[in-house]
Amino acid sequence: MNEIYHLIFNNKYKNVEAQINFTLPVNLETISVLNILGRMLCDRCLCFPSKREMQAQCDKLFGADLRYGVRIYGNYTVLMIRLECLAQAYVPTDIWTQQLAFLHEIIYQPLLNEESFKEAKKLQLEAIKRKNDQPIEYAINQLLSNGAKGNSLAYSKDGDYQLVSKLCLKQIQKVYQSLFTGSIDMFLEGDFASTKARDLLKQYFPFEKKELGSVPFLLSRHEFNEIKHQREIPQTILTELYRTDTLITSEQYPAFVILNALLGGFPVSLLFEEIREKNSLCYSINSLIAPYQGGLVILTAISLDKLSKVEELIQVQLERIIAGDFSEELLATIKTMYQNSLLTYDDTSEGLLARAYENVLCDSSSKLKDVLNIIEKVTKDEVVEQAKKLQLQSRFVLEGVSNGEN
C-alpha cells in the first residue's frame, strides 16, 4: 500500500481525529525511547513551551484531546500521535485548519529539553512500576519475557525499567530524527471536508513514503519452560503461552481467531464454562492471541490449591477441541459473538483507525464486510486443525501467599 494519507469519512460523531503513525524496527531500547518521546511531544513544543500554554491551545480548539501511544506489531514498533477536535460543522471558526496547524507544531517543532525529558522519564518509570505492581500485568510480562525470548512478543510496549532509567536526552533527540526516516502513515477520521482534506494534509505534513518490510515476526520454537514466583496477594495467577505458525497474514488466521474465541474469548467459551461455571475453580479465565507473532495466551486467577486441577482442565479443553468435541451450534454462537464484537469496535473512531492501520501493515484493502463474510465461512474442521498446531511453550505462575508463608 503506497498511500501515506488515509481518509476515513464518518459523520456519526462530532469529532475529527488526526493521527500520525511513525513506524520503526522493533527493539527494546527504541520502545523505551518512544514512550519518553511520546510524552514529550504531547507535553509542550517551541510555539507552546509550557503545559499551561499547551492546555490553553487545546481549550482554544474547543477542548481538543492530544495523546500518544506506543504499540508493537511483529518486526516493528509504532509511535502514534493523535489530536482529536470537534468537527467544523459544530464550531464557528476554521477549526479544521487550526487543528492541522497545531499538530504541525507538535510534530515539527518539539521542545526536547532537559526539563521536559526529566519529567517524562520520571512519569514513565512510575507508569512501568505501577504496572509491575499489578499481579496480572506482572505475570503476563514474566510469561512473555521468558517464553518469547528473541521475539518482539517478549517486549512490553511500555519499555524496560532499567533501560528507561539510563536514557539520556541525546538518545531521545536521535530517535526523534529517525522518525522521519522510517515508514509514516497519517489517518484522518471523522466529519471533514473531503474535497480539500488530502491537499491540506500534504501541505502541513509533507511526508515521504517508505516501504515496510515483512511485519509478522513468528515465535521461535524452544523447549517448554515453567517459572514460579510468589507474592503476598489473595489469588494465584496462572498464565500459559502457546505457539502456532498461523499469523495474521495467513489464510488460516480467521480459523485461529475463532479457535481462540471458542477456547476462552467469550463467557460461553469452553474454558469459562468448564473451569469457572461448572467447577467453580477460578475467579476469571480467558485467552487472547498475538496476531503478528503467532501466539496464544491463557490467563486465569485461582486459589493456589486449585492450580494443578486448573492446569489439567485447560489441557482437557484443548483436547476436546482437537477431538472435535464441540457442537456446530456452539461454533455458530461463537462466530456470531465474534462478528458482533467486530461490528461494535468498528463503530468507534478507535476501531476504524485500527482497521485502517491493520490494512497498511498487512498490505490489504479488506473491508469489515469482507472480514465478517470470511468469519462466517470458518468450519469446524478448520478450527480443529488450528487447535492441533498449538504447542505449549511456557508457563508462569505467580503464587498468591499469605504473610509469612513465603
N, C-alpha and C positions, 0 to 999 in steps of 0.2 A: 504494500500500500504506500504510494508515493506522496499522498497528500499530507500537508502539515496542519492545515486549518480544518477542523471538523465541526460542522454546524448542525446542531440538533434543535430544530424549531419545536417549541412546546408551549402552548398558551393555556395550559391547565393551571399554572401557578402565576404568581405576580412577580417572580424574581427572574433575573438573568444571571447565570453562573459563567464566569470566565475562568478556565483552568488551564494551567501550563504544566506539562509533564516533562521533566528533564530525566533522561534515561542514561545510566552509566553502567559499565560492567560491575558485577557484584563482588564485593569483598567486605570483610567486617569493618575495616578502617573507614572505607567510603560510607558505609551505612551509618557509622558513628558520627562522621563529619556532617553528613547531610542532615541529621537531626539537629545539630547545632546551627547549621546554616539556615535551615528552615525557620527556626525560632528567630534568628537574627533578621532575616529578610522581612518577616511579618511584624517585627518589633519597632523598627524605625528605618528611615532612609535619609539621604542627604537633603531632600526637599522638606522632609518632616522629621527632624533629628531628635525628637523626644517622644515618649509614649503619649504624652498629653496631646502633642500635635498630630500624631498618627490617629489617635482616637477622635480628635476634633474633625479630621478629614473624613473618617468613617461616618461620623454624625452628620456632616455636611452632605454626604451621599445617602441621607435618609436611613441611617443605621446599617451601613454596609458591613458585611461579615468577611474578614480576611483570615485565612487559616492555611496550614500546611499539613502535609502527611508524607511519610516515607513508607514505601512498600517494596517487597521483594517478589520478583517474577522470574523464577528459574535462574538464568545466567545474568540477570540484570537487577539493579536496584533503581527505584524511581523516586524523585523528589517532586511532589505535587504542590503547586501554589494556586489557591483558589480564592477568587474575590466574588462575592455574591451581593448584588444590588437589586433594588426594585426595578421593574421593567419601566420603559419610557412612558407607557400609557397611563401610569399611575402617579407621575410627578410632573410639575410644571416646567422643570429645567431640562437641559440636554444632558441627562444623567448618563446616557449611553457613552458619549464621548468622554465625559469626566471619569467614568469607571475605567475605561481603557487607559486614559492618561495617568490615573493613579497607579494602576497595575504596572504601567511602563516605568514609572519612577521606582517602584519597588524592585523590579527585575534588573533594571539597567543602572540605577543609582543607589546601591545599597550603602548603608553605613556600617562597614565592617571594622569597628574599632575595638580596642581592648575592653572598654566599659561594657559594650553590648555583648562581646564574646564571653566575658567572665560571668555575666548574669545568665546568658543562655546555657553555658556549661554547667553552672550550679543547678539550674532548673532541670536539665536533662539527667544529671546524676541523681537528683531527688526522684525523678519520674521512674528511672530504672530501679532504684531501691524500693520504691513503693510497689512496683510490680513484683519484684522478687519476694517481697513480704507477703504477697498473696499466695496461698498454698497451691492453687490450681495453676496460676501463671508460672510459679517456680517449678512445679512438676513437669509441665509441658516443655519449658525451656531445657530442663535437665534431660528429658526424654530425647528431644531433638538434637541437642548438642552432643549427646553420646551415641545416639542411634543413626544420625545422618552425617557423621563426620566426612569432611571432604565435599559436602554438598551445601548449597545455599539454604536448604531447609534447616541446617544446624544454626543459622544466624537469627538472632532476634531483630525485628525491624526497629527496635529502639536503640540498637547498638550495644557495645560491650562496656561495662562499667569501668574496667581498668583502662581500656583504650581511650574512653572519653576523658577520664581523669588526667591523662597525659597529653591531651591535644593542646596545640598552641594556635594562635591566631593565624600564623602564616599557612598552616595546613588548611584552615577554613578558606582563606583567600585563594589558595591554589585550586582547591576543588571548585570554588565559585567560578573561576576562569574556565575550568574544564567542562562546566555545564554546557557551554556553547559549542563545544567540540563533539558532544555526543548527540544522540538522537533526541529531537524535541517534537512534541505534538501539542497543539493548542486546541481546546474544546470550548465551544460556546453553546450553552444550553438555556432555553427559555423563550420568552416572547420578545424577539428582537426584530429590527428592520432588516430582513434577509437580503434585500437588494443591495445594501451597501456594507453589510457585515464583513464579508471576506476582504474587501478592499481596505476597510478600516483596520482589520487585524494585521494585514500585511504592512500597513503604514506604521502602526505602533510597534509591531513585533516582526521585523524582517528576518525571521529565522531561515536557516538553510537546512534542507532535509538531508539527514544522514541515515543510511540504511541500517537496520538492526541485523545482527547475525541470528543464529538459532536461539530462541528464547528458552525452550524447555531444558531442564538440567536433571536428567534421570538419576534417581538414587542408585548408588553402587551396592552390590551385594556384599555382605560380610556376615561373619558368624554371629549368632544370636548372643546378646549380652543383657544382663539384668543387674540393675543397681537399686539399692535401697538406702534411703536417708530417713532420719527421724526428726520430728518437730513436735513441740507442745501445741497440738491442735486437736479438736474433737473428732475429726474424721480422718480416715486414711485415703489418700489419693492414689488411684491405680491408673497408669497410662501405658498404652502399648502402641508401637509403631509397626505397621505392615508395609511391605514393599510390593509394588506391581510394576509391570512395564507399560502400563496404559497411561498416556499423557493427554493433556487437553487437546492436542492436535491430532489425536488418533481417532479413527472411525469408530473404535470401540468405546470411546470416552462416555457417550450417553449411557451405555450399559453399566459402566463403572459408577457413574453418578447415581443411578437407580439402585445399584448394589449397596452403596453407602446409605441411601435413604431407607432401604429395606432393613439394613443391619441396625442402624442407630440414628437415623436422621430425623425421625418423627416420633410422636407419642404412640403410634401404632406399630413401631418397628419391633423386630424380634428381641433385641437387647432390652428395650424398655418393657415390653410385655412380659417376657420370661423372667428377667432378673429383678426388675422393680415391682411390677404389678403382681405377678403370680407368686414369687418367692420372697418379696419384701427384703431383698438383700442389699439394696443400695438406696442412697438418697436421690441420686440422679445418675444417668448414664446416656452417653451419646457417642456418635462417631462423626468424623469430618475428614475431608480429603485435601491433599496438597496437589492441585491440578497440574502445576508446572514441574513437579518433581516425581510424580507417580507414587505418592504416599497416602496412607490411610491411618488415622489416629483414633483409638478408642480411649475414652476418658470417663472415669466414674469416681464417685465419692462414697465410701463404705465404712463400716466398722472394721477394725483391724482383724477381729476374729472371723470375719466373713471372707477374708482375702482369698484363701485357697478355693473356696466354693465358687466365688465370682469368676476367678480365672478359669475354672473348669467349665462353667456355664457359658462363658464367652466363646470358648472353643466349640462347645456343643452347638451354639447358634450358627457359627461358621460352617460346621459340618452339615447342619441342616440345609443351608443354602446350597452347598456343594452337591448334596444328595437330591436337591430339588424339592425338599420337604417344606414347601410353602405354596399356598393356593394362588390360582390365577386371579381370584377376587382380591386377595391382599395385594398382589402386584399391581392390579388396576387402581386400587385405592392409593398406593404409594405413588404411582405415576401422576395421578390426578393432584395429589397434595403437592408434589414437586412442581408441577406445572402452575398451580395456583401461587406457590411461593415465588416463582419467576415473574408471574403477572403482577404480583404485589410489589416486588422490588423494582420492576420496570416502570412502575407508576410513580417513582420518585426521581428527583434530579440525580441523586447519587447513583441509582441503578442505571439510568440512561447513560451517564458518564462512564460508569464501569463497563457496560456492554460495549460502548464505542471504543474504549481503550483495549478491551479484550480482542476486538476485531483487528486492531492495529497490531497487537502482539502476535496474534495467530495468523496474520495476513489473510483475513477473512472479511467478507461483506455480509455475513448472515444476519438476518433479522429475527426478532423474537418469535414470530410465527413459524419460521423455519425450525428453530430450536424446539418449539412445542410439538411440531409435527414429528420430528426425529424421536423425541422422548416417547411419544405415543406409540411408535413402532418398535420400541425395545421389547424383546421377547424374554420369556423365562429362561430359555436355553442360553441366551446371551449373558444374562445375569449370572447364571451358574458358571459359565466359562470364566467370567471375571473373578468370581469367588475362588476358583481353582488356582488363579495366579497369585493370590495373596500369600506372602511369606512373612511370618513374624520375625522382625529384625531386632527389636529392642523392647525392653520393659523397664519402666521406672516406677518405683513405689515410694511415696512419701508417707511413712508410717506415723499415724497420729498417736501420741503417747501422753500420759498424764505426767505432771511434775514429779520427778524422782524416778520414773521408770526408765529413762534413757541414761 
